[in-house]
Amino acid sequence: MGKGDKKTKRGKINRGTFGSRRPRIKKRRSVENKIDIGSKATVK
């Protein structure tokens, strides 16, 4: 159970692979994309 073990988190980091022990981190959507300023600000 160390760097050579495929099933452990340390082994995944060493190999550079992902799996259930080391999932990929998903990027969060930015706040600017969620708030649509153009649709709310209408000037008469």
Contact map, one row per residue, 1 for C-alpha under 8 A:
11111001000000000000000000000000000000000000
11111001011000000000000000000000000000000000
11111100011101000000000000000000000000000000
11111100001001000000000000000000000000000000
11111111011100000000000000000000000000000000
00111111001100100000000000000000000000000000
00001111101100000000100000000000000000000000
11001111111100000000100000000000000000000000
00000011111110000000110000000000000000000000
01101001111111000000000000000000000000000000
01111111111111100000000000000000000000000000
00101111111111111110110000000000000000000000
00000000111111111000010000000000000000000000
00110000011111110000000000000000000000000000
00000100001111111000000000000000000000000000
00000000000111111100000000000000000000000000
00000000000110111110000000000000000000000000
00000000000100011111111100000000000000000000
00000000000100001111111100000000000000000000
00000000000000000111111000000000000000000000
00000011100100000111111000000000000000000000
00000000100110000111111100000000000000000000
00000000000000000111111110000000000000000000
00000000000000000110011111000000000000000000
00000000000000000000001111100000000000000000
00000000000000000000000111110000000000000000
00000000000000000000000011111000000000000000
00000000000000000000000001111100000000000000
00000000000000000000000000111110110000000000
00000000000000000000000000011111110000000000
00000000000000000000000000001111111000000000
00000000000000000000000000000111111100000000
00000000000000000000000000001111111100000000
00000000000000000000000000001111111100000000
00000000000000000000000000000011111110000000
00000000000000000000000000000001111111110000
00000000000000000000000000000000001111111000
00000000000000000000000000000000000111111100
00000000000000000000000000000000000111111100
00000000000000000000000000000000000111111100
00000000000000000000000000000000000011111110
00000000000000000000000000000000000001111111
00000000000000000000000000000000000000001111
00000000000000000000000000000000000000000111
